[in-house]
Structure formats: structure tokens, C-alpha cells
Amino acid sequence: MAALKNIKFQFVLNRLFAKKSLVISRLNLSRSKSDDAVSVKSLLQNHRLGSNVLVKGWVKSLRKQKENTFMHIGDGTSEQIQVVIPSSLCHEDCCFNSAVVVRGKVVQSPKANQPIEVKAENLEVVGRLDVECFPFGPRKIYPPEYVRQHIHLRPKTTIYPAILRLSSIITTTLHNTLIQDGFINVSTPILTSNDCEGAGEVFLVRPASEELCREMGNNEKLEESYFNKRVYLTVSSQLHLEAMAGGISKVFTMGPTFRSENSRTRRHLAEFRMLEAEIAFCSDLQPILSTIECLVKQSARSLLEHGKQDLATVGVYYKENLEESLEDLLKTDFATITYRQALDLLLENKSLFNKSPRDGADIGSEHELFLVKHIGGPVFVVDWPAKIKPFYMRTAEDDNSLVSCVDLLVPGVGELCGGSLRENRHSILKRRLEMQSLAETLNWYLDLRRFGGPPTGGFGMGVERLISYLLKIPNLKDIVPFPRTPHHCPM
């Protein structure tokens, strides 16, 4: 049954990508009518020898000879095309990574590895480049730490556009897979008056103008003047999704999430994207586990189907065989163990860790990576101690000290995803909120249990962590276009 469902998902994804390609081709056709421009990718796929073309892009390589100048032009797609122009017509400002507009004819290339090339009749440099100050040179590979120092120029490298294109495939697949499975995409607020995780890792929001704050708040607490209460950047959309799941069976959102942790590891960011989903009438963890595994594997399938060229580029840069690792992932069944089983395994090997695992405590990063390595692949860890988990998780039916929740651990990353059944018993939830002084703030959340709220369950998945896992990119700062971390918020 699962295999048939995967086949159905893949069929629909292929149709969606095909429709997307059709839309893109129509957009290209519309653009052609206005300025005759054509993308490099569509030119290579639908070329007609002898036709006149207009190509816009950046010079990715340049080789000048006495008679002719040879250059490769890229326009942001995964393809490049060779342009040959008489050296007398090649503008002196034309150099590596300058922006150019080329007019010429499509001709057959004498080289076997490229079917066509453009014989240029005119070249215009529309974006000059200061060669002396530009931080990247042609045909050079720079380490991630160096590239990261120039985040506004990263799209001009070879590696970063490949990462962005593959990331786009993954996020598109996540969205389309959930839609096909009956989920409704909803927008949830970035500004919120609650701390969903209860850890205090929130950014406080208030107007920058103190004059406005005093005017609106009668010189009382400035941080409460605008909304009449404290308001934060969201750490999770879960509570809002639960409200939506009170009348819609399956909902999800994918948006920015903010955490004010003082953490500078390769796995943490102050701002990142979270895919969150909520399922109504969910009374056990299995639907949650199945959905999570399906999303991860569908993303891997889409990368193999639509991103092979970019996979090769990223694989060479990070010295990984990405196609092989993705194919192996598709053959792997995700394991499931309990927190107790995980802890026993860690305690048996506690001499291997810098920080020894403790019974009843959370599992650290080094412990997570050990577990996935020992088990040999992704693993769901279920049934955690209630005392280390948030208030909204449902107590296990057979043991009040445990909650019905799950963390997905994956190689190279550790925790990728967390989910749980939600506590839908009004009296129990009310008591927990009162213990944490949240009963007044989250009175509306209690109302969900009073007014026909079904049992629900859901999960949150770090999108950048999923990209990191599938593409084997060790540092999230090399995935996010503009990373925000403690003491670092450029641009």
C-alpha cells in the first residue's frame, strides 16, 4: 500500500513539474514576443540552427584569441552556452562575470560535448565588473568560509546557484506532496503573543520610535504600548495551525521562524524556515511518522529526477556522491525506537561522549549523531519523558511520565523534525497551563478543547536542515541566502 502511495505521489509530482515547465515555457514565449530574449536552457532544448537569438546572462569563462573570442554565458539556470564572437567586436569591458547581452545566430558546434553554440554578431556589456576588487576568480574553487564573507556576491559563484536551485526543488516538493495528500496551505502570523515552545527563546517586537510608544502606551511599558501586550517573532506556528485544524482536517504552513538562542554551531540560525503540519482526528503517531518519511523521500526522488546536473556540481564541491546517497536513502526504511531504548544504547557507550547522557534528560547533538550512525540511517525516537517536553504534548495512555511525541534523527544533522500528539483533554491541559502561568495568555487555546476540537497531532521540520541532510552541506549558513546568527545580521 505504501509503495502504491509513493508511486502515486511521484506521478503527481512529475505532472506538477511538467506543468511548471509548461508555464515557464509560456512565460519565455511571452517574453520572446517583447524582446526576443531566450533562456539558455530553452535554447539548448529547443534550438533551431540558423535562427537569430538574443541571450542575456553573465560571462562564466572567457578565452580571447587573435581572431575570435570564446566565452560561456550562464543566466542562472543550470546550463551554459558557448558564444563565439570576433575579437574585434568583443568590448574591452567584457570579462569574467560581467553582465552581457548577445545577439547572434545558432550554429552547430564542432565540439562533441556541446550540440550548438551562438555565433555572435553583437555583444553589449550592460553590467561592468571591477576586476581588481571582485573577490572571485574564474575557474577557482573557494572554501565555504571564504565565500560566506561575501554573501551579497555568492550568487555569482558556481556552487551557490546550484544549491539554491536544488533547495527550490526540495521546497516545491514539500509543498506539492502535502497538497496532493489533502493538506491545505494556510498563512500563519510572524507576530505572535505566545511562546509556543515555552523556552523563552523569543525576539521581542516593539516600534523603534520611543515617541510613538509613549504616545500609544501613556508612558507605561514601551514594549506593550503598540499591541497592549508583549508581542514576539514566532518560534512556531503550531498553536495557530491547531486552531485551523479545528475545522480543516489537514493544514500546513512553511515560513520564517525565529529563535534567540546564543548558539553559533553549524546547525543553528536565528532565522530559518519551518515546515509545520497539523492533522485532525489523529490519535496515534503513525500518520505523523508516515507523512514525515514520505516528505523526506519524495524530496530525494525529486532531486534525482530534476536536479542531476546541480547534484553533480554540489557533490564535487563537498566531495560527496549525492546521487548514490539519495538512492540509498530511498531504499532505507526509517527505524523507530523509544527514548528508553535510545538512552540505554547511549549509556552503554557513554565513554565515547564528551558529555555523558543522563536518564530523563534531553539527548545532545553528539548523542543524536551516534544513534543514527549506530542504527545505520534515519531513526524516529518516540515516547519521551514529559518533564523535558512542552505543555501541549499528550500524555501517554499507559504511562503518565511519558508523552506521545517523536524526534526524527538523520545522519550528519541530528534532529531534523519533531512532532507529537496534542493534549486535547481540557482539564489536563488547563492544569498544565496554570502551572506555567499561561492560562490567561492561552485561554483561546483552551477554547479549542471546549468547542468541538478533535484530537490532533502534527510536526515541524527545519527546511534548511532537510536541505543540509539531502545535499550533505554541513553548515546551514551555506544554504540560507542571508544567514542571521548571534552578533551577525548583515544587509
Disulfide bonds with the S-S distance in Angstrom:
none
